Amino acid sequence: MAHLYLKAVHIIFIVTWFAGLFYMPRLLIYIREAFDKTEEEKKYTLPQLTLMAKRLWWGITWPSAIITLGLGVAMLVNQPHWLSLPFMHLKLTLVFFLYLYHYSLQIIFQQLQKGLTKYSSNQLRFWNEVATLFLIAIVFLIVLKDSLSMVWGLAGLFVVTFLILAGMKIYKKYRNNA
């Protein structure tokens, strides 16, 4: 029974973590675009966006990532046989890369706080979609579990990736014409 409680709370913190991973890159895009505004606009916009990002990042995203990790470890300690299942190795690999993605957002945020604009807003828009791809891959993997389903899941992931990239291209064209 303890396992079910661990799983329920784990899922809750995954949701809050992903809420942060979905919204933080959007804020980073807005912060990046604020650097291109007039000094007058920048004076008001940049501090507000930075404050919003700090509160999201340190108040929701990081705590949720840490609690998610702790609960995930607790579930594996409670159910160690999961580590012998092939799908779990792939899931843990994807989760490892998800934490690297999380950390990349931390680096970009720190750069923007220092006034370094290494990435364009279009590059950040692309980076904004990475969390979605991780979510899709991990959910399908954890729900379907078998190898054939993983193949179909990866094929679906490539289709979703293509659709996201096509949508971004269409949006960019629309935005440039507006």
C-alpha positions, 0 to 999 in steps of 0.5 A: 500500500505504501507503494501506491501512496508513493506513486500518487505523490510522485505523479503529483510532483511530476505534474508540478515539475512539468508545469514549471518546465513548460512555463519557464522556457516561455518566460525565458523567451519573453525575457530574451525579447525584452532585451530588444525593447526600448530602454523605457519598455525594458525598464518595466518589462524585464524586472517583472518577467525576471521576478516571475521566472525566479518565483516559478523556478525556485518556488515550484520547478526546482522543489518539484524536481527534487521531490520527484527525484526523491520519490522516484528513488523511494519507489525503486527502493520499495520495488527493486525488481523494477530495475530488472525490467528493460523499459525501466532502464530506458525510462531512467535514461530519459529521466536523466536527460530530462534533468539535463534539460532542466539544468540547461534552463537553469544555465540559460536563465542565469545568462539572461539574468547577467544580460547575456543573450546567447540565444535568439527567441526562435532558438528558445521557442524550439527549446521550449518544445523539448519538455513536451517530447520528454513527457510524451516519450516517458508517459508512453514508455511507462504505460506501454512497457513492451518493446513493440509498443516502444517502437510505435511510441518512438515512431509517434514521437518522431511524428509529433516532433515533425508536427511541432517543427512544422508548426513552429515554421508556420508560426514564424512565417505568420509572425513575420507577416503580421 
